[in-house]
Amino acid sequence: MAPDDRAALKLRAEDPDDLAVISACLQDALVPVRDLAYDAEDRTFLLVANRFRWEGGLRRAAEEGGFQRTLCGLTFREVAAVFYTGFRRSDDGRILSLLAIRHEDGAVRLEFSGGASIRLEVARILCFAHDLGEPWPTSWQPRHDPDERV
């Protein structure tokens, strides 16, 4: 199978285990601050991420012609409030690197490198992840500092 033939990601999370799967798929996604949005009236938080395509494993990707990235839309429903830590929403040019998405009591936390995070107060977990458009090749493979908390 050629790398471009892999199916687009389309996932739904309704519990912490489901959310852990989405977190793993979006680990190392690059998220421009300008691509974060919260619609308080609709109680929806969404973002667009440039995600590394981890599916299939790194060895398989290398054997099939290289690594890929793609745009991915991430939507959370039933969000009562959003709190940003470690960055300002006005930093439109800043790009955050997603480390993990975790469920906490009454909240979902998106953790980014450098101590930045977004806390979503939620009535329940209801998250959707969906790839947008075609993937493109990249020679860059994410690497982690062994001391960095994930």
N, C-alpha and C positions, 0 to 999 in steps of 0.2 A: 504494500500500500504506500503510495506516495504521500509525503507530509500534507499536501494540500487537500487530500481526500479524507482526512479525519473530520468527523462530524463536529459541528459547532456545539459549544457548551450551552446547555439549557437546563438549569436546575432550579428546584424550589426547596426551601427550608422551612420547616414548621416546628422543629425541636432542636436542642443543642447538638445532637449527633448529626443531623442534616446540616446545621450551620458549620460544623467542623469540616464537612466535605467541601462546602463552598470556600471556607477559609483556606484549605489546602490548595484548591484550584486557583485562588487569587493571591497566594503568597508571592511576594515580590512584584505585585502590580504597581505601576506608576500612576499616581492619581493627581492631576493638576487641581489645585485649589479652586480654580475658576470653573471646574467641572463638578462641583459639589452643589446640590440644591435641596432645599427643604420647603415643601409646600404645607404650611401649617393648617390651612383650611382642609386640604385633602388628607392630612396626616401621613404624608409620604416623604421619605428621604431617598434621594437617588444620587448616583455618581456614575461617571464613565471612567473606566480604568484601561490602561494599556497593560495587558496581562501577558506574562510568559506562559506559553503552553506546556505545562508540566505533564499532561496526559501522554501516555505511551513510554515515559521514562527518558532519561537523558541519553542512555546508550542507544536506544532505538532512534531517537531524533538524530543523533550523530551519524548513525548508519544510513539513514534515509535522506541525507542531504542537508542537515543542519537544524538549528533551533528556529522557533517561530514565536511571534507575538501577535496579538489581536486585540481589538477593542472589545470591551465587555461592559454591558450595562448592569448595574447592581441597584436593586430597588428594595426598600424596606417599607412595609405598610404598617398602619396603626401606631405611628410614632407620635407621642405626645409632646416631646421636647428634644432638642439637640443641644449638646454642649461641646465646645471645641477647646482643646488644651494643647499648648505647645506651639501654636501657630495662630495667625490672624486670618479671618475670612477675607480681609482686604488684600492679602498677599497673593494677588491673582497670578503672578509669575512663578510662584513656588510649586514644586512638584513633590508630593509625598510618596514614600515607598511603603506599601502595605506589608506588614509582618503577619498579622493575624486578625481574625474576627472571633470574638469570644462572647458567650452569653454570661451575663451577671444577673443577680437578682433584680428583676424588673427592668433590665437594660441589655443592650447589645453594645459592645465596645469594639471599635475599629482601632487597632494599634499600628502605629507607623514608626519607622526608624527615627532616631533623634528625639524620642520622648513625646512626639505628637500623638494625639488620640482624638477620637470622636465618640462621645457617649450618646446613644439613642435611648431615650426612655420609651419603652414599648409595653403595650398591654399583653402582647404575646409575640412570639417569633413568627414573622411572615416575610420571607426574603426570596427574591427572584434574581437569578444571574443568567444573563443571556449574551452570547457573543454577537457582535455587530459587524457585519462586513466580512471581508476576506482577510485571512492571516497573511503576514509578510515575514520574510526571512530575517533573522538577526544572527550575528556572530557572537553577541554578548550573552553569556550564561550567568545568571545570578549566583553570587557567592556570599557566604555569611561569615561574619566574624564569630568565632566559637564562643566569645564572651557576650555576644548580643542576645538579649532575652527574646525568645519567640513565643 
